[in-house]
Amino acid sequence: MFEKKTWVNRQSEHPARRRLTPTGNDNEFDVARAEGVIMEDGDAFDAETMNDLEKRVAEGFSTLDPADLGVNVCVQVYACVKSGTVYELTGSGAVGRCKIPAAWNSGDTWSVNGKAVPAYCGADAVDSDCIVAGRWVLFTFDGQRLDFNGGGGLSSGKLAQATAAESDVLSGKKFYAGNKNLKTGTLALSGNANAAQVLSGYTFYKDNAKSKQTGSMANRGSISTTLNPGGSKSYSAGYYSGGTINCNSATSVIKTTTLNISGTWSQNTASASAPGTIVGIKSMWRNGDSSSPRSISTSGSTLSVEWDSYNGSLSLSFTVAYI
């Protein structure tokens, strides 16, 4: 950049006074200052001062014209036409502006005065964010490349790191990923579970709801049960992680015993009890001249016999099965 200098005037008691000293030649004198008291020397108008000015001006121009194109470094108007896929700039100047003649399309390129050059906007190659039909744009040209004013924000390089696809984003929601094209999500949350059908402590979405729902199904853990024949076991609703329900075989739980039942002629019923629930009668026999039974029945662990008392007394033996 050009460095400004503050110039200082010379100040003296008699600024215009001069002393004339004859040289010995007719009408010839040496002239010297006779200003009296000097209050400020000021800046001399000499080669050193002027060369310093030239140097500072050159450095200022070099900043704006790094390629030393030797052209006007103020903003210059360039002509711009689009021929096929090429934006053709014609003009001069390290800093220019032009009006974009047509919309940008992917794959378009640039040339300056017939020379193909790359074009950038910030960290990215120019695209439709920068090049819009009918807009004026500013740029710098160093003889090798065009740099348009702009840039910043989310670059194409950063967008390329985003890998979400439309199917990954909730239906109807807008997003950017991969490039600067605005995309719309298509992911539909179409689940039909309710809280009681999802394990407690776990969350889920359904029916395109925007907020999470939490399951309430109880976690009952593992099952471990053994049942006897004819037995049953009730379980509360919930989630079971597995387990085993075992059933004992009939032969492993059914036992047998002998029950003796007797009664006198004055009775007509008699009974006896087994150690468990009677599930069947294996055999029966009469002892001596015992009367014959009219009926035989079981209830729980009890075996009951009825007979006709007028036929005499009763003496029977039974082999029963029980559990």
ChimeraX attribute file (.defattr): number of C-alpha atoms within 10 A of each C-alpha:
attribute: neighborCount
match mode: 1-to-1
recipient: residues
	/A:1	12
	/A:2	14
	/A:3	10
	/A:4	9
	/A:5	9
	/A:6	5
	/A:7	9
	/A:8	11
	/A:9	10
	/A:10	13
	/A:11	14
	/A:12	16
	/A:13	12
	/A:14	13
	/A:15	14
	/A:16	9
	/A:17	13
	/A:18	14
	/A:19	11
	/A:20	13
	/A:21	11
	/A:22	11
	/A:23	10
	/A:24	8
	/A:25	7
	/A:26	7
	/A:27	7
	/A:28	11
	/A:29	13
	/A:30	10
	/A:31	11
	/A:32	11
	/A:33	12
	/A:34	15
	/A:35	15
	/A:36	12
	/A:37	11
	/A:38	13
	/A:39	10
	/A:40	11
	/A:41	11
	/A:42	12
	/A:43	12
	/A:44	13
	/A:45	8
	/A:46	8
	/A:47	9
	/A:48	10
	/A:49	11
	/A:50	11
	/A:51	11
	/A:52	12
	/A:53	15
	/A:54	11
	/A:55	12
	/A:56	16
	/A:57	15
	/A:58	14
	/A:59	15
	/A:60	14
	/A:61	18
	/A:62	17
	/A:63	13
	/A:64	19
	/A:65	23
	/A:66	14
	/A:67	13
	/A:68	13
	/A:69	15
	/A:70	13
	/A:71	13
	/A:72	15
	/A:73	19
	/A:74	13
	/A:75	15
	/A:76	18
	/A:77	17
	/A:78	19
	/A:79	18
	/A:80	20
	/A:81	16
	/A:82	17
	/A:83	10
	/A:84	9
	/A:85	13
	/A:86	15
	/A:87	20
	/A:88	20
	/A:89	21
	/A:90	15
	/A:91	15
	/A:92	20
	/A:93	22
	/A:94	24
	/A:95	23
	/A:96	22
	/A:97	21
	/A:98	20
	/A:99	18
	/A:100	19
	/A:101	17
	/A:102	16
	/A:103	13
	/A:104	21
	/A:105	11
	/A:106	9
	/A:107	8
	/A:108	15
	/A:109	18
	/A:110	20
	/A:111	18
	/A:112	22
	/A:113	12
	/A:114	10
	/A:115	11
	/A:116	16
	/A:117	14
	/A:118	14
	/A:119	20
	/A:120	18
	/A:121	20
	/A:122	15
	/A:123	14
	/A:124	13
	/A:125	16
	/A:126	23
	/A:127	17
	/A:128	12
	/A:129	11
	/A:130	17
	/A:131	20
	/A:132	16
	/A:133	13
	/A:134	12
	/A:135	13
	/A:136	12
	/A:137	16
	/A:138	17
	/A:139	20
	/A:140	19
	/A:141	22
	/A:142	16
	/A:143	16
	/A:144	12
	/A:145	17
	/A:146	24
	/A:147	20
	/A:148	22
	/A:149	14
	/A:150	16
	/A:151	17
	/A:152	9
	/A:153	8
	/A:154	11
	/A:155	16
	/A:156	15
	/A:157	12
	/A:158	12
	/A:159	14
	/A:160	13
	/A:161	11
	/A:162	12
	/A:163	11
	/A:164	13
	/A:165	16
	/A:166	18
	/A:167	12
	/A:168	12
	/A:169	17
	/A:170	17
	/A:171	15
	/A:172	13
	/A:173	12
	/A:174	13
	/A:175	16
	/A:176	17
	/A:177	18
	/A:178	15
	/A:179	17
	/A:180	16
	/A:181	8
	/A:182	9
	/A:183	16
	/A:184	16
	/A:185	17
	/A:186	16
	/A:187	16
	/A:188	16
	/A:189	15
	/A:190	11
	/A:191	12
	/A:192	9
	/A:193	13
	/A:194	15
	/A:195	15
	/A:196	14
	/A:197	14
	/A:198	19
	/A:199	16
	/A:200	16
	/A:201	11
	/A:202	13
	/A:203	14
	/A:204	16
	/A:205	17
	/A:206	16
	/A:207	11
	/A:208	13
	/A:209	13
	/A:210	10
	/A:211	10
	/A:212	11
	/A:213	15
	/A:214	17
	/A:215	18
	/A:216	17
	/A:217	18
	/A:218	17
	/A:219	14
	/A:220	14
	/A:221	12
	/A:222	11
	/A:223	12
	/A:224	10
	/A:225	11
	/A:226	13
	/A:227	13
	/A:228	15
	/A:229	15
	/A:230	7
	/A:231	9
	/A:232	10
	/A:233	8
	/A:234	5
	/A:235	7
	/A:236	7
	/A:237	11
	/A:238	17
	/A:239	16
	/A:240	12
	/A:241	10
	/A:242	11
	/A:243	11
	/A:244	10
	/A:245	11
	/A:246	11
	/A:247	14
	/A:248	12
	/A:249	11
	/A:250	12
	/A:251	8
	/A:252	10
	/A:253	11
	/A:254	17
	/A:255	15
	/A:256	19
	/A:257	15
	/A:258	17
	/A:259	18
	/A:260	17
	/A:261	19
	/A:262	19
	/A:263	21
	/A:264	15
	/A:265	14
	/A:266	12
	/A:267	16
	/A:268	19
	/A:269	20
	/A:270	16
	/A:271	17
	/A:272	16
	/A:273	18
	/A:274	18
	/A:275	12
	/A:276	16
	/A:277	17
	/A:278	22
	/A:279	17
	/A:280	14
	/A:281	18
	/A:282	12
	/A:283	11
	/A:284	14
	/A:285	13
	/A:286	16
	/A:287	13
	/A:288	9
	/A:289	10
	/A:290	17
	/A:291	21
	/A:292	18
	/A:293	17
	/A:294	11
	/A:295	11
	/A:296	13
	/A:297	11
	/A:298	17
	/A:299	11
	/A:300	12
	/A:301	15
	/A:302	16
	/A:303	21
	/A:304	15
	/A:305	21
	/A:306	18
	/A:307	21
	/A:308	18
	/A:309	17
	/A:310	12
	/A:311	13
	/A:312	17
	/A:313	19
	/A:314	27
	/A:315	19
	/A:316	19
	/A:317	15
	/A:318	19
	/A:319	16
	/A:320	20
	/A:321	19
	/A:322	19
	/A:323	18
